[in-house]
Amino acid sequence: MSPTEKLVVCTDASRTFGSGRSAVVAVHGTTSEVSRGARIAIAGPPAPASPPCCT
């Protein structure tokens, strides 16, 4: 695996909350890549009744 090889690629991602006239577009058409050795953070509340993935 080369240092520039992409481990994760997300192309043209979108996220909309709600629907219809009250819909809110939070992200539209974004692209992201994670290469080997990159440092990333994942944030958000854990799902109910599941242990944290990192302690």
C-alpha positions in Angstrom: 0.0 0.0 0.0 1.5 3.3 -1.1 1.4 6.4 1.2 -0.9 8.2 -1.3 -3.3 5.2 -1.7 -6.8 6.2 -0.8 -8.4 4.1 2.0 -11.8 5.8 1.9 -13.3 7.8 -0.9 -16.7 9.5 -0.5 -17.9 11.2 -3.7 -20.8 13.7 -4.1 -22.2 13.0 -0.6 -25.3 14.9 0.6 -27.2 15.1 3.9 -30.7 16.6 4.3 -32.7 16.8 7.5 -36.5 16.7 7.3 -38.5 16.7 4.2 -40.7 18.8 2.0 -40.8 22.6 2.5 -39.1 22.3 5.9 -36.1 20.3 4.7 -32.7 21.6 5.6 -29.7 20.7 3.4 -26.7 20.4 5.7 -24.2 19.0 3.1 -24.6 19.0 -0.6 -22.2 17.5 -3.2 -19.1 17.2 -1.1 -16.2 14.9 -1.8 -13.7 13.5 0.7 -10.7 11.2 0.7 -8.7 9.6 3.5 -5.2 8.4 2.6 -3.0 6.0 4.5 -1.4 7.7 7.6 -4.1 10.5 7.7 -5.4 11.5 11.1 -9.2 11.8 11.3 -11.7 12.2 14.1 -15.2 10.7 14.3 -17.6 12.5 16.5 -21.2 12.0 17.5 -23.3 10.3 20.2 -23.1 6.5 20.5 -26.2 4.5 19.6 -28.4 3.6 22.6 -27.2 0.5 24.4 -23.9 0.3 22.5 -20.5 0.6 24.1 -18.1 3.4 22.9 -15.8 2.2 20.2 -12.7 3.9 21.6 -11.9 4.3 25.3 
